[in-house]
């Protein structure tokens, strides 16, 4: 499983760059998905922290309970892949 995660974290951003070069509209889709993921990721984090502060239960188990939320993991994972997708063209220069 770890090998799968490692390989997909390298392959998916490269695939996104290839798709973006082939179809320009995919770039807009990737940006929109990142925007929506950022909103969801940030709101889930804010709500979890708010609940912890409101309940005055600042324990490590409560704080780390956010990792049990599949939507948090999905959006965070996409943001990680998206960041690599944005950085890859920077290796070649600004002529993309």
N, C-alpha and C positions, 0 to 999 in steps of 0.2 A: 504494500500500500504506500509506503514511504517513497519507493522508487516511482510509482505511478504519479504521486503528487509532484515529485521533483521533475519528472519528464513533462507533465502537462503544464507546469508553471513556466517551462522554457518554450514548449511548442505552441501553446495557445497565443502568446503575444506575437510570435513570429507569424502564425497563421492570420492573426488580425492585421498585421502590417501588409501581408500579401493580399488579403481581401480588400483592404483599403486602397491599395495601388490599382487593383483590377476594377473595382467598383467604388467610385468616389462617395456614393450615398452611404456606404457602410461606415464611413468615418463619422457622419452625423449620427448614425445609430449608436455607435460606440460611445460618442460623447454624451448623448442623451441618456443612455443606460448608466453611464458613470455619474451623471447628475442625479438621476433618480436613486441610484445606489447610495450616493453620498447623503442624500436627504434621509433615506430609510436608516442607514447605518448610524448617522448622527442622532436621529430621533430615538432609536432604540437605546443608544448609549445614554442619552439625556434622561429618558424615562426611567431607566434602570438606576441611574445615579440619584435621581429625584426620589424614587421609592426608598432607596437605602437611607438617604438623609432624612426623609420624612419619618421612617420607621425607627430611626436612630439605631440601625443594626449594621454598623460598619465592621463586618467580619469578612475575612477573605473568602469564605464560601459564598456569601451573598454577592460579593463583587464578581467573583468568577462564575457565578450562575448565569451570567449573560452569555457565556460561551455555549450554553445549552439551547439557545435560540437559533433555529436553523436559518431564519431569514437574516439574522446578524452575520452568521458564518458565510452565507451565500453572497451577500452584498460586500462584505469585507474581502472575500476571496476575489470577487470581480474587480474591486478597486485595486487590489494587488496586481492582478493581471493587466489591468488598464494602465497602471503606472509603468509597468515594463513596456507595454505597447507604445506609450508616449516617449519613453527614453530610448528605445531602439533606433528610431530615425536620427536621434541626436548624435549617435556614433558616426554616422555617415556625413553629418553636416546639415545645414539648413536648406539644402536643395531638393527636398522631397516634395 
